[in-house]
Amino acid sequence: MKQDSFSGRATQGSFFEGLFVRSLQASGPFAEELRACGYDPHHPKAIYPIEVWNAALEVAWRRCYTGWTREAAYREMGRQLALGFLQTWMGKVVDMGLTMLGPDRLMARIPSLLALDTFRYELKVQPLGPHQYRVSIRNDPDAKPELIAGLLEAGLGRTGVKPTATVVMHREQDFDIDVTW
């Protein structure tokens, strides 16, 4: 079982709970495979090494999204992560504010909300026009733009709009996502 982080980076346990327990309801062989990579859905921890998060996402792709491309699966996992996280105690606190914020103010807060691990990559939100923004992430060693696009769509959906998040650029550790509604 993987316990240590080679990179020193960590991910919140509430993200694991949101995706794997609340949304995907890991059990049986799926839960066993998650345990083998370092996450036990029945004995959660407050934080996990980023390597466990990455391995668990791959397990979920193989187990829950058979036949899907990695990009499509990760986008759906981003949506499911958002919806499941909002069912956790921490997520319920966040969710109370989402509907009151509205989409434009939520976009302004994305840099503080979109921290999946302890690594502080460069994140910028730039307005492009009415109801249109670009989210730019740079120097993310584990760049998963489709996961982030799914998170953005689900989170913004909680503000009462129907958003579309499109990955417009992805090069190694850098990506841009255009968000409209």
C-alpha positions, 0 to 999 in steps of 0.5 A: 500500500502506498503511504508516502508521497515522493513529491511531498504533495498531498490531496484532501481526504474530502475529495476522495470521499466526494468522488469514490464514496459519495458519487462512485460508491466504491465497493467490492473489487473496485474498493479493493483496487482502491485500497491496493493503491492507498485509499481505503473507502472504509477507513478514510484519512484527512490527507493523501499523497498526490500519487494515491489520488492519481492512482485512484483516478486511474482505477476509477477510469478502468472500473467505472468508465470502461470503453470511455476515452481517458479525457471523457472519463476524467471530465465526468469524474470532475463532474462527479467529484464536484457533486460528491464533494458537495455532499461531504460536511466541508462541501455542504459549507461550500455549497451554501455559498455557491448559489448566493455567489452567482457565476461571475463572483464564483469565477473570481474565486476559482483560484482559491477554490480550485486547489486539489492538492498542496502544490501551488501551480499558477492559476489565473482567471481572465474575463473574455467577455460577458459570461465568458472566462479563461481559466489558465493553469501553468506548471501543474505537474499532474495536469488533468484539464478535463477533470478541472473542466468537469469540476468547473461545469458542475460547480458553476451549474450550482449557481443556476447557469448551464456552463460549458467548459472547453479545453482550448490548450494543453501542453504538458504542465500547462492548459487553458479552459474557456468557460461560457454560459 
